[in-house]
Amino acid sequence: MQNLNIEYFIAGRIAIKSERTFSKLIVRIAIAGVMLSLAVMILSIAIIKGFKTEIQDKVRGFIGDVQVYRYDLNGSFEKAPFVPNDTTINGFKSNPNIKSYYPFASIPAIISANNEVEGINFKGIDKTYDWDFIKKHLLAGRIINFADSTKAAQEILISDFTAKRLQLKVGDSFLMHFIKNPPKRRKLHIVGIYSVGIENIDKSFVLGSIDLIRSLNNWQPNQVGGIEIRINDFPNLKPIADHIYANLELKLRSRSVMESTPEIFTWLSLLDVNTRVLLVLMMIVGVINMITALMIMILERTTMIGMLKALGISNLSVMKIFLYNAIYLVGIGLVLGNILGLGLGYLQQYTQVFKLDQTNYYLSYVPIEIHFFDVLLLNIATIVVCFVVLIIPSMLVSRISPLKAIRFK
């Protein structure tokens, strides 16, 4: 116990109370290296997780987590109609993993307004539609009012992208031409403008009443083009989607949002690889800083090491002195790194001060998602890696001869 106190005491003296200017500089550089490495790692994970969550929520919010539709060879957005039987509907109702479900249908159309035309996919929904997502991204106006089905069939929501291209605003009306044989057209009234922020969605879809599609296609009142399902636990999407598919009637099939938009989710999965590479690089930077600092401190303290050995202190005890010293510096770096990383993270989370180009990144600001477990794991990993790696340079003390060290004092 006495040896431990002596080792810890000496380590504290050479770590902070050293009068050598060069040692102080090296100590500060080492602490700054650990601090910046940890802060960058915390922010990297928080940003990547926030980015993935925001993009996933945007895609899920508009097209649902699972889409059920009639099995056919039609590759267009306009699906063959069907009437879901009671077994299918009761299966949705009794499934605890399903948050909500609602019918939809889609049909290609052309908007004609202000001497401009724009190709679009008209997505029809009804009063059971989950409006929470659209309300969050509604820039102007209101959602469709299904209290009067006749009026609802004349109302439409368009994206901000489409509104700007056609110079339209809330309250305007325009003609929509539906691609039928023969072509049909309807006059629709804009009640709301939204912006999802994903170009493929904003430039491709408008929202209207499914009754309009039923009227155009001469469908029965209960026929639908598909059913969108939203689940409670998105990380378990695959097993939930598989279970939904297994319990469908034979004429139906289902497709998850990952299968519907593989390009987006493949891109998001690549971000995980980038994060791992960045974490490894930052860990290497921090470790190299600490190794460099420890070796310089050992070389600067060659005379002290020789004197301690001459007094009978073992190589192991001298190694402990410098390991205590290094861990002490790592601890200071971790505290400062947590303050910097979490401080910037929470600042961005609540103020969104750092902006992005939504056209390129699908978001107008840098998203942040901080988890306590991630921060704790990064701190523990940094301590363990630094401690293991620093054992090697600390073994340098065993090669220092007491006689030579004291002779060249």
Secondary structure, DSSP 8 states (H G I E B T S, - for coil): -HHHHHHHHHHHHHHHS---HHHHHHHHHHHHHHHHHHHHHHHHHHHHHHHHHHHHHHHHHHH-SEEEEE--S--SSS---B---HHHHHHHHH-TTEEEEEEEEEEEEEEEETTEEEEEEEEEE-TT---HHHHHTEEEE----TTSHHHHTTEEEEEHHHHHHHT--TT-EEEEEE--SS-EEEEEEEEEEE--S-HHHHTTEEEEEHHHHHHHHT--TT-BSEEEEEES-GGGHHHHHHHHHHTS-TTEEEEEHHHHSHHHHHHHHHHHHHHHHHHHHHHHHHHHHHHHHHHHHHHHTHHHHHHHHHTT--HHHHHHHHHHHHHHHHHHHHHHHHHHHHHHHHHHHHH--SB--HHHHS-SB------HHHHHHHHHHHHHHHHHHHHHHHGGGGG--HHHHHHT-
